């Protein structure tokens, strides 16, 4: 994850830049970050995880969305807006949908690491999602064939719910019965 340009921008300036730019850009605390293009393995892993969520939520009010899809994080206890483009978002509250993006807090977010964005996803986004109240955060590392699942505890802090490498079933704390077999993902 690289800064798009040195300096800070207003939310309005961010939207103007986005109108004339095809890059995957996120807006966090006045800074604009540019995501690297995903690798082939990243895309394959993302598609398989997205299908798993899509199949699980068939017929339910929850939906899974793949990047690029804008999430404008909004929480009444936090001032300002952040615009992120998670690899996968699971949204169960339809009240935040607009034609262009979702405004609110997804129930679950999946970020797939690349060699260039690891610290951004492991530190910046983990803290951002925790502070906004994303109930479950999955970090997928395709370089190590690992999935780590964090869930909010009663103190609104992330704690590790599950972690698997290469084989085994990874589970969700939030969605009882949901599981993915890592040999099918990697």
N, C-alpha and C positions, 0 to 999 in steps of 0.2 A: 504494500500500500504506500503510494507516494503522494506527497502534497501536489496538487494540481498547479498551484502557484503560491509563491511566498506571500504572506500577509493574510489578513482576515477579510471576510466578506459578510455582507448582510444576507438574510434569507432571500430577499428580493433579487440581489445580485446573483446569487446562486442559481435561481430559477432562470434568469436571463442567460447565464452561461450555458445552462442545460438546453435551452431552446436551440442553440446554435452549435451543439457539440454532441457527437455520438459516443463519447467515452462514458464508461461507467463511473459516475461521480457520486460521492456521498458528502453530506454536510454535517459536521460535528463541531460544535463550539466555535463557529465562525470560520473554521478551516474547511477547505474542499480537498477531499482525498480521491485519488484516481485508482481504481482497481485494475490489476493486471488482467489480461485476457486469460481465461481458464484453459488449462491443458486438456488434452484428450482424456486422460484418466479422471481428471476433475469432473468433466462433463458426464462421463459414464457413471461415476459414483453418484453424482447429483441426480441423474435420471433414475437410477435404481432406488435411491432413498425416496425421491419424490413419488415414484410409482407405489412404493410400500405405504406411504402415508395416504396417497390418493385412494388406494384399494381399501385401506382400513376405514377411512372416513366416508366411503360411499354410502349415501343415504342418511348421513348425519349433518348437523348444521356446521360442522367444522370443514374447512377447506385448506388444501396445501397449495402454495404458490411458489414458483421458481423464479430465480433472478433472470432477467432484470425486472424487478417490480419494486417500486418505491414504497417504503414504509416511513411515514412521518410520525416519529415517536412523539406522543402527547401524553402527559400525565399531569393532572391538576396540581400536584405537589411540586412540579419542576417547571421552572420558567424557561421559555424559549422552545424551539423546535430543533430536532435532529432528523436528518433524512438519511436513511440507510437502505442498502440493497442486499439483504441477506440472501444466501444461496437458496434457502428454503424457509418459508414462513408458514406456520399453521395458525389459522385465524378461526376462532369460534364465535366471535361477536361481530355480526354483520353491520352494526351501526356505524362503523368507521369507514366503510367503503365509499369512495367517490369514483368518478369515471377514470381518473388518472392515477389514484394511489389509495393506500389505506392510511387513515389517520387514527392513531391509537396505539395500543400495545398488543402485539401478537401473543398467543398463548405459548408458542414454542418457536424457537429459531434454530436453524442449522447453518453453521458456517463451515466451509471446506477450506482448509489451509492450502496455501501455495507457498513456495520458498520465499516469496517476497512479502507476504502479508501476515506471517505468523504472529509477530508481536502485536500487530493491530487487532487481530481476532482473539488472541490469548489474554491480552491485557485491556486495551482500550474498549473493545466491544463487550468483553465479559463484564467489565464494570458498568458500562453504559446500560446493557440489557438488565443487569441485576438492579441497578438504581431505578430503572423505569418499570420494573416489575414483570419482566418476561419470566413466566413460571418455569420454563425449562429451556436450557441452552445446550445444544449438541455441538461439539467440536470434532470434526472429522479430519484426520490426518492421512491423506492418501500416500504420503511418502513412507509412513510406518504401518499402513493398513490398520489404523486404530480409530476407534470412536469413543469419546468420553462424553458422558451425559451429566450435566449439572442441573439440580433442581433447587428452587427456593425453599428454604426451611421456614420455621415459624418466626425466625428473626429477620426474615426477608433477605437472607444471605444465601449465596450459592454454596451447596455442598455436593460433592460427587455422589451421584446415584449409581452409576454403572460405568465400567470401562472394559473394553475388549480389544484384543489385538489379533488380527488374522482369522480367528475362528470363534465360534460361540454365538450365542444369541444376545443381542443388545436390547435392553428394555427401556420403556418410558415409565417414569414415576407418575406423571400426570395422566396418561392415557392407559389405564389398566388393560392388559391383554395385547398391547402393541409390542411387537418384537421384530427384529430383523436379524437374519443370519449373515454374519460377516463374510462367510465364504461366497454368498450370493452377491455381496456388495463389492468386494475387492477381487 
